[in-house]
């Protein structure tokens, strides 16, 4: 009986690209423009959710009136602020090398992000990933974003792999909760700002510093060719 091949399903922000704090500041700008006072640390704790769910949770915390027009306006303000960030988004250490290693080893991989393509494209360009050649699942392609499993299930379907043999790599508790709900193993990275214990409690069976650290320990999570 042939052994099942491992595949990798990657989150994007904070997992492959160093973009979490750019998103935080973009959301801060959007919220300020709407007259919504919120501390930066509270914004950071929600990064990794879809924009819509993120905005709903933030507005609920501030006890302000919630309507769809305001949510859509916040999402658009955030996207506009993100794409004009003065600090360039760059791949995290080892990200490009990790993806190259998987390609050379013949290991399938895909990207599943809670962002829409309008912001994800900035990150994909920085990473050198062409969504016409690599499976990339964005928020507008699924019914629900993280912590629901839809994004990772769709990515596995695009790769035509069994989600139970997939490794979900993410930097937030929302990634790892979604991995559990998808019946996939979760790997946490510290490069998004969450702590090791938080990621382990959310379901990460291994936690590494960043993509470079994961590549250095790749034999702990999948067989080398």
LINDA-V846363 format. One record per helix or strand. SS is the DSSP state (@ for helix, = for strand). FROM is the first residue (numbers start at 1). LEN is the number of residues. If there is no record, write none. Layout:
BEGIN
[[SS | FROM | LEN] [SS | FROM | LEN]]
END
This chain:
BEGIN
[[= | 7 | 4] [= | 13 | 1] [= | 17 | 1] [@ | 20 | 14] [@ | 40 | 5] [@ | 51 | 12] [@ | 68 | 16] [= | 91 | 1] [@ | 95 | 11] [= | 109 | 4] [@ | 117 | 11] [= | 136 | 2] [@ | 139 | 3] [@ | 150 | 10] [@ | 163 | 3] [= | 166 | 5] [@ | 173 | 9] [= | 185 | 5] [@ | 190 | 3] [@ | 196 | 6] [= | 204 | 5] [@ | 211 | 6] [@ | 218 | 3]]
END
